[in-house]
Every structure is written in structure tokens, then in C-alpha cells.
Amino acid sequence: MDKRIDELTKLVEELKAANVLWGKKWVACGDSFTEGDFRDSPETELTFTEGLYAGKKKVYPFFIGRRNHMEVVNEAKCGSTITDLGTRKDSFSIERYKLIPKDADYITLCFGINDDERHQNSPIGKIEDTDNTTFYGAWNIVLEYLITNYPYAKIGIIVTNGCAFPHTEAMRRVARKWAIPYLDIAGDYQVPMMHRVEEKTEACETVKKLRMQQFVVLPSNPHPSIKAHEYESTFIENWLRSL
């Protein structure tokens, strides 16, 4: 019996060693598409009821964290911009980026929706900007700080669905400037289709309509539903492994 237990223990340790995400600390930064906004949701269980992260919202960081026994810090805040427009004290580039735990193994950044022209309309600025009152400037400040102060953390940008061009293109350009890997939900056809995606212009209107119906909380609340978070957690997890 003891030998069998030892063998099982060894197998578990080998499986852990083979999983690059196992036990790692991940800080997921972003807005409502990461924090979760389930207002008026018809779902009856909006949080996990047991196991790791019981009581936490059923959003993609915690789906991934539960599968991989990660320490997840969901840093995201609904309505957040990355740009400091003087309208919100919690804009990410003001000070939130400096509060990321120093022992983070993974840091992901998922912003842009609230910065785009349909929301707060953050000025794009120029790619060389160093002032956080422009979109480019805010990204430059944040990325330089993270690379300097978290030299061994795996950093990645999610070019999110729900964000309009040209802010999505600015994210791609600034990611390339700082050599940060990015997952392009908005424009990459090799990333599964989500709702509120406009840049996949070859995608037919039928699939766009179907994904809107399938993935929103409600027509009156176009945030990702629990099913959407669970669905995207699989490809976000695979991307995390590649960082």
C-alpha cells in the first residue's frame, strides 16, 4: 500500500513538473471583460461554489487558475481605461500598474474597450509618447515599468474583442515596439471567434450574429457571459503557456 502511494505521489509530482503553469502566480489586469460584469444575468450561479476560488466570479482567469492550481490575482476593474483622462482615479496607468505584486510570474494586460471612440475616446497620440494622457503614452509608461521592474515575469497583451480600431491597431504596434507577445482576439482568424468582433471582415454576418446571441450576458448587457469566459479560457490558457 505504501509503495502504491509513493508511486501515485511521484506521478502527481511529474504531472506538476510537466505543467508550466502549475502553482504560478498570475496577475490578470484589465477592465470588465476580465473582472466580469454579470448584471441581470439569467445564470443562477455566478461564482464558483467549491474548490479553489470558491466565491469568485466565473471569469476566464479563475477558470484557468482552477485547472492549473495557480495563484490568480484578478486586478481588473469594470469601466477602466489604461489612459489617464482625468475622469477616473482607477485608470491603470495612474498607479495600479505599480501595485502588481513583485512575485508575479505572469502578467496579462487586457485594456482598450473603455479607451476607444465609442466610450471614453482616449486620444491615440503618437507611438513615441511618454505622457499617460494619450493611449500610446499610457502603454509606453506601463510596459517600460513592467519590463524594468518585473524582468523575469512573463508579460502578455490581450487585444480584446469589444474594442474598436484604431485602438486595437495601436495595441499591436506598441506590443511590437516593446517585443511583448499578444493574443489578438479582435483580428486573428486563428483565435476562435468571440462576440463584438469587427475586424475579422471576412467573417460572415451570420457567425457574428450567432456569437452575439451565444456569448453575451443579455442583449441589454453585452459583456461576456459565463459561457463566454469558460470558452475563451481554453485558448487564453494555451497562449499563456507560450509566453
C-alpha positions as CSV (number, residue, x, y, z in Angstrom):
1,M,0.0,0.0,0.0
2,D,2.8,2.4,0.9
3,K,4.6,1.6,-2.3
4,R,1.4,2.4,-4.3
5,I,1.0,5.7,-2.5
6,D,4.6,6.6,-3.3
7,E,4.1,5.8,-6.9
8,L,1.0,7.9,-7.1
9,T,2.8,10.8,-5.3
10,K,5.7,10.5,-7.8
11,L,3.2,10.6,-10.7
12,V,1.5,13.7,-9.4
13,E,4.8,15.4,-9.0
14,E,5.8,14.5,-12.5
15,L,2.5,15.8,-13.8
16,K,3.0,19.1,-11.9
17,A,6.5,19.4,-13.3
18,A,5.2,19.0,-16.9
19,N,2.7,21.8,-16.4
20,V,4.5,25.2,-16.8
21,L,1.5,27.0,-15.3
22,W,1.2,24.8,-12.2
23,G,1.4,26.8,-9.0
24,K,2.5,30.0,-10.7
25,K,1.2,33.5,-9.7
26,W,-0.7,35.3,-12.4
27,V,-1.9,38.9,-12.3
28,A,-4.7,39.5,-14.8
29,C,-5.1,43.2,-15.4
30,G,-7.9,44.8,-17.3
31,D,-11.5,46.0,-17.4
32,S,-15.0,44.5,-17.2
33,F,-14.1,41.8,-19.8
34,T,-11.7,40.4,-17.2
35,E,-13.3,41.4,-13.9
36,G,-16.7,40.2,-15.1
37,D,-19.9,42.1,-15.3
38,F,-22.9,39.7,-15.0
39,R,-25.6,42.3,-14.2
40,D,-29.1,40.9,-14.7
41,S,-27.6,37.6,-15.8
42,P,-30.2,34.7,-16.0
43,E,-27.5,32.4,-14.7
44,T,-28.2,31.3,-11.1
45,E,-24.6,30.6,-10.1
46,L,-22.3,33.5,-10.9
47,T,-19.5,32.3,-8.7
48,F,-17.6,29.1,-8.1
49,T,-19.3,27.2,-5.2
50,E,-16.4,24.9,-4.2
51,G,-12.8,24.2,-4.6
52,L,-10.1,26.7,-5.5
53,Y,-11.6,30.2,-5.8
54,A,-14.9,29.3,-4.3
55,G,-16.9,32.5,-4.1
56,K,-15.0,34.1,-7.0
57,K,-16.7,35.1,-10.3
58,K,-16.7,32.6,-13.1
59,V,-14.4,34.6,-15.3
60,Y,-11.5,33.3,-17.5
61,P,-8.6,34.0,-15.0
62,F,-10.3,31.8,-12.4
63,F,-11.3,29.1,-14.8
64,I,-7.6,28.9,-15.8
65,G,-6.4,29.2,-12.3
66,R,-8.5,26.3,-11.0
67,R,-7.4,24.0,-13.8
68,N,-3.7,24.7,-13.1
69,H,-3.7,25.4,-9.3
70,M,-2.4,28.9,-10.0
71,E,-2.4,31.8,-7.6
72,V,-4.6,34.3,-9.5
73,V,-4.9,38.0,-8.7
74,N,-7.8,39.4,-10.7
75,E,-6.6,43.0,-10.8
76,A,-9.3,44.2,-13.3
77,K,-11.8,46.9,-12.7
78,C,-15.0,47.5,-14.6
79,G,-15.0,50.7,-16.7
80,S,-11.3,51.1,-16.5
81,T,-9.2,52.8,-19.1
82,I,-5.4,52.4,-19.4
83,T,-5.2,56.2,-20.3
84,D,-5.4,58.9,-17.6
85,L,-8.2,61.1,-18.9
86,G,-8.8,62.8,-15.6
87,T,-12.2,61.2,-15.2
88,R,-11.4,58.1,-13.2
89,K,-9.0,57.7,-10.4
90,D,-8.5,54.0,-11.2
91,S,-7.2,54.4,-14.7
92,F,-4.5,51.7,-14.9
93,S,-1.6,54.0,-15.9
94,I,-2.0,56.3,-12.8
95,E,-0.8,53.9,-10.2
96,R,-2.4,50.4,-10.5
97,Y,0.4,49.2,-12.6
98,K,2.8,49.9,-9.8
99,L,0.8,47.8,-7.3
100,I,1.3,44.5,-9.1
101,P,2.8,42.0,-6.7
102,K,6.6,41.8,-7.1
103,D,6.5,38.0,-7.2
104,A,4.2,37.7,-10.2
105,D,5.2,35.0,-12.6
106,Y,2.7,36.1,-15.3
107,I,1.2,39.5,-16.0
108,T,-1.5,40.0,-18.7
109,L,-2.9,43.3,-19.8
110,C,-6.4,43.5,-21.4
111,F,-7.5,47.1,-22.0
112,G,-8.8,49.2,-24.8
113,I,-12.6,48.9,-24.7
114,N,-13.2,51.9,-22.5
115,D,-10.5,53.9,-24.3
116,D,-12.0,53.6,-27.7
117,E,-14.0,56.1,-29.6
118,R,-17.4,54.7,-28.5
119,H,-16.6,55.0,-24.8
120,Q,-14.1,57.5,-23.3
121,N,-12.4,58.2,-26.7
122,S,-8.8,58.3,-25.4
123,P,-6.6,60.2,-27.8
124,I,-4.3,57.8,-29.6
125,G,-1.3,60.1,-29.6
126,K,2.0,59.0,-31.1
127,I,3.9,55.8,-30.6
128,E,6.8,57.7,-29.0
129,D,4.6,59.4,-26.4
130,T,5.6,59.2,-22.8
131,D,2.6,61.0,-21.3
132,N,-0.2,58.8,-19.9
133,T,-2.9,61.2,-21.2
134,T,-2.6,59.5,-24.6
135,F,-3.3,55.8,-25.4
136,Y,0.2,55.2,-26.8
137,G,1.8,57.1,-23.9
138,A,0.0,55.2,-21.2
139,W,1.1,51.9,-22.8
140,N,4.7,53.1,-23.1
141,I,4.8,54.1,-19.5
142,V,3.2,50.8,-18.3
143,L,5.3,48.5,-20.4
144,E,8.6,50.1,-19.7
145,Y,7.9,50.0,-16.0
146,L,6.8,46.3,-16.1
147,I,9.8,45.2,-18.1
148,T,12.2,47.1,-15.8
149,N,10.7,46.0,-12.5
150,Y,9.5,42.5,-13.4
151,P,12.3,41.3,-15.6
152,Y,11.6,37.6,-15.2
153,A,7.8,37.8,-15.3
154,K,6.0,36.6,-18.5
155,I,4.1,39.6,-19.8
156,G,1.4,39.4,-22.5
157,I,-1.2,41.7,-24.0
158,I,-4.7,40.6,-25.0
159,V,-6.1,42.6,-28.0
160,T,-9.6,42.2,-26.8
161,N,-12.9,41.8,-28.5
162,G,-15.2,44.7,-27.9
163,C,-12.6,47.3,-28.7
164,A,-12.6,49.3,-32.0
165,F,-9.9,50.1,-34.5
166,P,-7.7,52.2,-34.3
167,H,-7.1,51.4,-30.6
168,T,-6.7,47.7,-31.4
169,E,-4.0,48.6,-34.0
170,A,-2.3,50.8,-31.5
171,M,-2.1,47.9,-29.1
172,R,-0.5,45.7,-31.8
173,R,2.0,48.4,-32.7
174,V,3.1,49.1,-29.1
175,A,3.3,45.4,-28.3
176,R,5.7,45.0,-31.2
177,K,7.6,48.1,-30.1
178,W,8.3,46.5,-26.7
179,A,8.5,43.0,-28.1
180,I,5.6,41.8,-25.9
181,P,3.6,38.8,-27.2
182,Y,-0.1,39.5,-27.8
183,L,-3.2,37.4,-28.3
184,D,-5.3,39.1,-30.9
185,I,-8.9,38.2,-30.3
186,A,-10.0,41.2,-32.3
187,G,-8.3,40.4,-35.6
188,D,-6.6,37.0,-35.7
189,Y,-8.6,34.4,-37.5
190,Q,-6.6,31.6,-35.8
191,V,-8.2,32.8,-32.5
192,P,-11.7,31.4,-32.0
193,M,-14.5,33.9,-32.8
194,M,-16.0,35.8,-29.9
195,H,-18.8,38.3,-29.8
196,R,-18.3,42.1,-30.6
197,V,-15.5,41.3,-33.1
198,E,-15.5,43.7,-36.0
199,E,-12.0,43.4,-37.6
200,K,-12.5,39.9,-38.9
201,T,-14.0,41.4,-42.0
202,E,-14.1,38.1,-43.9
203,A,-16.3,36.5,-41.2
204,C,-19.9,36.4,-42.4
205,E,-22.7,38.3,-40.6
206,T,-24.3,35.1,-39.6
207,V,-21.4,34.0,-37.3
208,K,-21.2,37.5,-35.9
209,K,-24.9,37.4,-35.0
210,L,-24.7,33.9,-33.6
211,R,-21.7,34.7,-31.4
212,M,-23.5,37.8,-30.1
213,Q,-26.5,35.6,-29.2
214,Q,-24.4,32.9,-27.6
215,F,-21.8,34.9,-25.7
216,V,-23.5,38.0,-24.2
217,V,-25.0,38.1,-20.7
218,L,-28.1,39.6,-22.2
219,P,-28.9,41.8,-25.3
220,S,-29.1,44.7,-22.8
221,N,-25.7,43.7,-21.2
222,P,-23.2,42.8,-24.0
223,H,-20.5,41.8,-21.6
224,P,-19.2,38.2,-21.9
225,S,-21.4,35.6,-20.2
226,I,-20.1,32.8,-18.0
227,K,-20.2,30.5,-21.1
228,A,-18.1,33.1,-23.0
229,H,-15.5,33.3,-20.2
230,E,-15.3,29.5,-20.0
231,Y,-15.0,29.2,-23.8
232,E,-12.2,31.7,-24.1
233,S,-10.4,30.4,-21.1
234,T,-9.1,27.5,-23.1
235,F,-7.4,29.5,-25.8
236,I,-6.1,32.1,-23.4
237,E,-4.7,29.3,-21.3
238,N,-2.8,27.8,-24.3
239,W,-1.5,31.3,-25.1
240,L,-0.3,31.7,-21.5
241,R,1.7,28.5,-21.9
242,S,3.5,30.0,-24.9
243,L,4.8,33.1,-23.1
